Amino acid sequence: MKSINFSIGSAIRGVAATAVLLAASYAQAGDMTNGVIKRVDAANGKLTIKHEEIVNLDMPGMTMVFDLKDKTAAGRFVPGDAVKFAVELDGNTMVITQIEASK
């Protein structure tokens, strides 16, 4: 009987873990914001982006400077590039944690 309960318990934990991973993936995809690169500061790993509303931070659309978590990513972009990005608040600093070119 214990092995049956263990198997059912394992299955339930597996389903719960899968649900958590799917929810995290969906949340990350939903946190992407559209924007246009206005200025690139590759030396300091910063991008100035005119962006739409940043939903996860409850921030209206505007133009502002962001730090990049991966400072080398700045070299992949030029002013005028359309991008999608995810940003988080790290203390008082807005940090781009993920960025990709939009099509």
Residue, then its C-alpha position, 0 to 999 in steps of 0.5 A: m500500500k505504501s508504494i501505491n501512495f508514494s507513486i500517487g504522491s510522486a505523480i501529484r508532485g510532478v504535475a504540480a512542478t510542471a504547473v509551476l514551470l509552465a506558469a513561470s514561463y507564461a509570466q516571463a513571456g507576458d512580461m516582455t515589453n516592446g520598445v525602440i532603441k534610442r541610444v546605445d552606451a556599450a561601454n557602460g552596458k546601458l540602453t536608452i529605450k522608448h518603451e510601451e507600458i511595463v506591466n510588471l512594474d506598473m510603469p507607463g510608456m516613456t523613454m528611459v535608460f536601462d542597465l543590462k544584466d548582460k552588459t555585452a548585449a549592448g553591442r548587438f543593438v543600434p539606435g532605431d532597432a525595435v526590441k522586446f525586453a524584460v526588466e526588473l527592479d534591482g534596488n533603485t535600478m531598472v535592469i534588463t534581464q532579457i532582450e531580443a530584436s523584434k520582427 
